[in-house]
């Protein structure tokens, strides 16, 4: 059972990372020498496939790991400083 779970987590993480390829393609497609209609369809399809692959990977890894991974890839959290709680000092009289 544990081996199966480990395989699911690895596949899920791979899918979530791989979804970035489709996200990047959304920005590259408009620069290609294609008709406007084709660019629009391809960009839209790329975004849809990206979402499907990302959320499918999220289902495979589970709620806890997915939430932790999602926080790491959120640009709002990239430059935040981690808050470290000060140690409680004991008073010696």
Backbone as CSV, one residue per row, in Angstrom:
resi,resn,N_x,N_y,N_z,CA_x,CA_y,CA_z,C_x,C_y,C_z
1,UNK,0.832,-1.196,0.000,0.000,0.000,0.000,0.871,1.251,0.000
2,UNK,1.941,1.257,0.812,2.809,2.420,0.900,3.516,2.676,-0.427
3,UNK,3.909,1.604,-1.123,4.583,1.762,-2.405,3.637,2.392,-3.429
4,UNK,2.371,1.990,-3.402,1.378,2.559,-4.317,1.188,4.040,-4.019
5,UNK,1.108,4.407,-2.763,0.916,5.792,-2.352,2.108,6.641,-2.781
6,UNK,3.328,6.112,-2.614,4.537,6.816,-3.004,4.539,7.072,-4.510
7,UNK,4.109,6.116,-5.281,4.026,6.244,-6.733,3.023,7.326,-7.113
8,UNK,1.896,7.375,-6.420,0.881,8.393,-6.704,1.400,9.787,-6.400
9,UNK,2.127,9.929,-5.314,2.660,11.235,-4.944,3.684,11.708,-5.965
10,UNK,4.580,10.819,-6.387,5.584,11.194,-7.391,4.929,11.583,-8.714
11,UNK,3.930,10.826,-9.137,3.228,11.147,-10.377,2.490,12.478,-10.241
12,UNK,1.845,12.685,-9.107,1.105,13.926,-8.880,2.000,15.143,-8.911
13,UNK,3.143,15.072,-8.239,4.087,16.193,-8.239,4.621,16.433,-9.648
14,UNK,4.922,15.360,-10.366,5.400,15.495,-11.746,4.360,16.182,-12.622
15,UNK,3.106,15.817,-12.440,2.044,16.433,-13.233,1.902,17.917,-12.897
16,UNK,2.007,18.244,-11.619,1.882,19.641,-11.220,3.033,20.479,-11.780
17,UNK,4.239,19.932,-11.775,5.377,20.645,-12.342,5.249,20.731,-13.858
18,UNK,4.838,19.642,-14.489,4.698,19.591,-15.945,3.634,20.565,-16.455
19,UNK,2.663,20.894,-15.617,1.631,21.846,-16.036,2.237,23.208,-16.351
20,UNK,3.406,23.480,-15.807,4.104,24.730,-16.110,4.490,24.844,-17.577
21,UNK,4.700,23.721,-18.236,5.017,23.732,-19.671,3.847,24.321,-20.460
22,UNK,2.634,23.916,-20.102,1.457,24.437,-20.791,1.236,25.912,-20.465
23,UNK,1.572,26.301,-19.238,1.457,27.702,-18.856,2.429,28.554,-19.671
24,UNK,3.657,28.079,-19.811,4.658,28.796,-20.599,4.251,28.853,-22.068
25,UNK,3.654,27.782,-22.558,3.217,27.753,-23.953,2.178,28.827,-24.233
26,UNK,1.391,29.182,-23.219,0.379,30.222,-23.389,1.022,31.547,-23.769
27,UNK,2.232,31.806,-23.276,2.926,33.048,-23.615,3.734,32.940,-24.903
28,UNK,4.110,31.739,-25.286,4.915,31.544,-26.490,4.039,31.487,-27.744
29,UNK,2.880,30.896,-27.644,2.001,30.706,-28.801,1.692,32.011,-29.535
30,UNK,1.380,33.108,-28.848,1.083,34.350,-29.579,2.256,34.893,-30.402
31,UNK,3.476,34.473,-30.081,4.647,34.943,-30.823,4.925,34.118,-32.073
32,UNK,4.233,33.016,-32.229,4.451,32.157,-33.395,3.793,32.751,-34.626
33,UNK,4.296,32.349,-35.779,3.759,32.832,-37.056,2.567,31.962,-37.454
34,UNK,1.439,32.219,-36.811,0.211,31.474,-37.061,-0.932,32.463,-37.260
35,UNK,-2.012,32.018,-37.895,-3.184,32.898,-38.005,-3.740,33.235,-36.608
36,UNK,-4.353,34.389,-36.474,-4.860,34.859,-35.183,-5.835,33.860,-34.565
37,UNK,-6.711,33.296,-35.361,-7.695,32.348,-34.846,-6.997,31.123,-34.238
38,UNK,-5.965,30.640,-34.893,-5.223,29.486,-34.405,-4.507,29.816,-33.098
39,UNK,-3.940,31.025,-33.014,-3.258,31.442,-31.783,-4.230,31.483,-30.606
40,UNK,-5.410,32.025,-30.847,-6.412,32.136,-29.777,-6.851,30.755,-29.307
41,UNK,-7.139,29.881,-30.249,-7.583,28.525,-29.901,-6.477,27.764,-29.166
42,UNK,-5.248,27.861,-29.676,-4.127,27.132,-29.065,-3.816,27.668,-27.657
43,UNK,-3.859,28.979,-27.483,-3.592,29.564,-26.161,-4.661,29.150,-25.159
44,UNK,-5.910,29.196,-25.588,-7.013,28.792,-24.715,-6.910,27.315,-24.351
45,UNK,-6.625,26.492,-25.346,-6.487,25.058,-25.100,-5.321,24.783,-24.154
46,UNK,-4.232,25.529,-24.303,-3.076,25.360,-23.443,-3.415,25.680,-21.984
47,UNK,-4.170,26.751,-21.770,-4.584,27.103,-20.408,-5.500,26.039,-19.805
48,UNK,-6.413,25.535,-20.606,-7.340,24.505,-20.117,-6.588,23.224,-19.764
49,UNK,-5.685,22.802,-20.641,-4.902,21.590,-20.380,-4.029,21.792,-19.147
50,UNK,-3.448,22.992,-18.993,-2.631,23.277,-17.818,-3.435,23.089,-16.537
51,UNK,-4.638,23.642,-16.498,-5.486,23.521,-15.313,-5.846,22.060,-15.025
52,UNK,-6.197,21.327,-16.060,-6.573,19.918,-15.888,-5.397,19.107,-15.344
53,UNK,-4.220,19.300,-15.927,-3.038,18.550,-15.488,-2.664,18.935,-14.060
54,UNK,-2.695,20.232,-13.745,-2.328,20.694,-12.402,-3.265,20.132,-11.346
55,UNK,-4.575,20.263,-11.567,-5.529,19.797,-10.560,-5.579,18.269,-10.476
56,UNK,-5.315,17.577,-11.579,-5.236,16.112,-11.527,-4.047,15.680,-10.668
57,UNK,-2.939,16.375,-10.827,-1.777,16.097,-9.985,-2.091,16.383,-8.526
58,UNK,-2.847,17.449,-8.288,-3.245,17.784,-6.926,-4.097,16.708,-6.293
59,UNK,-4.963,16.106,-7.073,-5.786,15.012,-6.554,-4.942,13.805,-6.182
60,UNK,-3.896,13.559,-6.963,-3.039,12.401,-6.691,-2.186,12.588,-5.436
61,UNK,-1.699,13.805,-5.196,-0.806,13.992,-4.047,-1.558,14.122,-2.731
62,UNK,-2.803,14.492,-2.778,-3.578,14.618,-1.546,-3.656,16.059,-1.071
63,UNK,-4.590,16.301,-0.182,-4.898,17.661,0.257,-3.730,18.350,0.975
64,UNK,-3.089,17.673,1.909,-2.038,18.303,2.702,-0.848,18.713,1.843
65,UNK,-0.364,17.786,1.038,0.797,18.071,0.204,0.448,19.092,-0.869
66,UNK,-0.744,19.009,-1.423,-1.172,19.948,-2.457,-1.219,21.366,-1.898
67,UNK,-1.770,21.541,-0.709,-1.866,22.863,-0.089,-0.476,23.436,0.164
68,UNK,0.434,22.606,0.648,1.801,23.057,0.919,2.509,23.452,-0.382
69,UNK,2.341,22.649,-1.426,2.970,22.939,-2.714,2.388,24.208,-3.324
70,UNK,1.077,24.370,-3.233,0.409,25.536,-3.807,0.896,26.830,-3.148
71,UNK,1.153,26.793,-1.841,1.681,27.972,-1.144,3.067,28.332,-1.661
72,UNK,3.868,27.325,-1.976,5.233,27.582,-2.445,5.267,28.195,-3.835
73,UNK,4.312,27.863,-4.690,4.346,28.405,-6.042,3.550,29.694,-6.192
74,UNK,2.926,30.161,-5.116,2.181,31.404,-5.153,3.179,32.567,-5.129
75,UNK,3.186,33.425,-6.165,4.148,34.533,-6.216,4.062,35.487,-5.021
76,UNK,2.916,35.579,-4.378,2.782,36.449,-3.202,3.692,36.006,-2.070
77,UNK,3.996,34.712,-2.010,4.788,34.164,-0.912,6.287,34.085,-1.210
78,UNK,6.724,34.465,-2.401,8.120,34.288,-2.773,9.073,35.174,-1.976
79,UNK,8.670,36.395,-1.666,9.591,37.328,-1.042,9.242,37.642,0.411
80,UNK,8.294,36.914,0.964,7.944,37.116,2.368,9.036,36.542,3.252
81,UNK,9.310,37.272,4.314,10.282,36.770,5.283,9.572,35.809,6.222
82,UNK,10.250,34.764,6.554,9.673,33.801,7.492,9.761,34.372,8.900
83,UNK,8.670,34.287,9.608,8.627,34.793,10.974,9.131,33.705,11.909
84,UNK,10.132,34.057,12.683,10.692,33.121,13.655,10.294,33.619,15.034
85,UNK,9.652,32.734,15.773,9.220,33.108,17.103,10.419,33.195,18.036
86,UNK,10.479,34.267,18.857,11.608,34.376,19.794,11.527,33.299,20.870
87,UNK,12.675,32.894,21.308,12.729,31.858,22.343,12.294,32.466,23.678
88,UNK,11.584,31.708,24.450,11.163,32.166,25.767,12.351,32.004,26.718
89,UNK,12.727,33.107,27.304,13.850,33.028,28.219,13.344,32.787,29.638
90,UNK,14.052,31.983,30.340,13.659,31.715,31.732,14.387,32.706,32.625
91,UNK,13.675,33.245,33.598,14.259,34.235,34.501,14.967,33.516,35.653
92,UNK,16.194,33.884,35.831,16.951,33.345,36.957,17.160,34.463,37.961
93,UNK,16.656,34.315,39.169,16.800,35.371,40.177,17.865,35.032,41.162
